[in-house]
Amino acid sequence: MAKVIRLHRQGGPEVLEFEDIDLPPPGKDEVHIKVEAIGLNRSEAMYRAGRYPVPVTLPCLMGYEAAGTVLALGEGVEGFAVGDKVSVVPKYRLGTYGVWGEEAIVPAHALLPAPPGLSMAEAASVWMQYFTAFALVEVANVGVGDAAIIRAASSSVGIAAIQLANWAGATPIACTRTSAKADALRNLGAAHVVATEEEDLVARVMEITEGKGARCAFDPVGGPYVFTLASALAERGILFIYGGLSETETPYAHWPCAMKGASMRGWVASEIWNHPERYRNAQRIIYQGLAEGHLKPVISKSFPLEQIAEANAYLESNQQIGKVVVTV
């Protein structure tokens, strides 16, 4: 018997309840793992609450980012062995599998070797954030002389974007609502911090870039603020919208984009991992960055498994700077 979270109703963190279940043997192309650490994501919280654009069939398992040890292999699985330390990449639809628990069955295609030298908590905090932030490298191709505006910069993805921008030689401009997290963001590598409720973002970016504007803006919030972000871009800049945390309509910022030949586009990490060559290339670069110290997961706070509801509440409180992790 394994203790797992299975969602029977949608709502706040209080709907999360444990069940003891018999996990079946792993099927074809599946792997049975002992879960040692779980990385929480905003998408899971929105899914749990019924505010995520993925259909929900209840009851369902929860969670899709973790690290642990291989216990058994299903038919056809190659490249892994019992006892291997692995990371679970969110390469499946929420609710179809789930890693919130003591053990889990996951598809083999969603596993990668745990990065050497990292704790299990860190290994559970790598792939969603760096694959998501990889848009700065793969699509925007940021480099020396470029600035990258990073909204919600204290999130795990925001910090990953800061690290990737720095590694590329670009200038990360961290956006946060108030100045409360400004010192922490500077300590984590932000070249500049803009408190968007206290300052004029466009004026600050133009000052920082000597009137050029930013090569890209990376935004998980959306909503009408996209007009401000687009106005801060350089000629032919790119505004990435990779989330909808505002939960309001996100308009197309036509005139700010049109006047600069800039683009506004959606982005999700699956754009990389659904294409094998891009997936392999991103893996290689991320492993390299971790090994050489350019990239380093930042864990805001860790909770034991029995406090996973409290961990979800903390995630949604916006207090965190970095990843919220649950240990098993």
Buried (B, 14 or more C-beta within 10 A) or exposed (E): EBBBBBBEEBEEBEBBEBBEBEBEEBEEBBBBBEBBBBBBBBBBBBBBBEEBEEEBEEEBBBBBBBBBBBBBBBEEBEEBEEEBBBBBBBBBEBBEBBBBBBBBBBBBBBBBBBBEEBBBBBBBBBBBBBBBBBBBBBBBEBEEEBBBBBBBBBBBBBBBBBBBBBBBEBBBBBBBBEBEBBEBBEEBBBBBBBBBEEEEBBEBBBEBBEEBBBBBBBBBBBBEBBBBBBBBBBEEBBBBBBBBBBEEEBEEBEEBBEEBEBBBEEBBBBBBBEEEEBBEBBBEBBBEBBEEEBBBBBBBBBBEBEBBBBBBBBBBEEEBBBBBBBBB
